[in-house]
Amino acid sequence: MAKVQVPAAAVAVGGLVGGYATARLTKKRPLGGVVLAAAGAVAVKGWRERAGGKVAAGLGAAYVAAFAGSHPLAKKVGAWPAVFGVAGAVGLASWVVADRRR
């Protein structure tokens, strides 16, 4: 049976959106952080396999920056639009730099 490889972009987007959704729905921010961190680790592994360590480090930094940047952005545009915006930006960057190489 063939191994299915999920694009790292999808994992990163899922981690940002899923982490926020988990925190919001459960009212347990640390649980959302676990989702965010786990998906981030899986995404970094995928980026490293597809494009190397430097790209993985850069995209990993973008992932963390997106999470951090979503907070002040949410004050201007609202929480969900901020999360979807930063997740989309990370997903696009991941696809351009790493995932489309497959």
Helices and strands as residue ranges (DSSP letters): H 8-26, H 29-51, H 53-77, H 79-97, G 99-101
